[in-house]
Amino acid sequence: EKLRVSEPPNAYDFGQIISALNANKDKAACADLLTTTDPKTLPVLLSNKLEGEILLIFIQSLEHYIAGKDPGLAYQHLFYLSKAKRFKVVLALLSKNEKEEVQHLFDLLTESQSDQYSLEDLESLKKVYEL
């Protein structure tokens, strides 16, 4: 059964939805969630619950469903994701293959053009992601 996703009202509900999406590895529904979630609210909604698996499903959803259609939105999510608590810890624990997935998303955004970011913005965000 397809998970219905609408913008969650608080961090607890957001966490519950993310857990369900992650358990099902449902990248399409995660993309729906990210599309309906204001990127600026990500750090608050994630609270201190950011984990490697969550970062990865976000990256994969952005890569496969959002970057091609709306690179600006993908960039905004990457930017605010980097402001979440535990981001640096989670980033440090990514495997080489997982880092390559993050790099691939940045490559897609570099190829795409958006008025929401410049190549300089993208380069400085890549440094935040240690790429």
Secondary structure, DSSP 8 states (H G I E B T S, - for coil): --------SSHHHHHHHHHHHHHHT-HHHHHHHHHHS-GGGHHHHHTT---HHHHHHHHHHIIIIITTT-HHHHHHHHHHHTTSTTHHHHHHT--HHHHHHHHHHHHHHHHS--TT--HHHHHHHHHHTT-
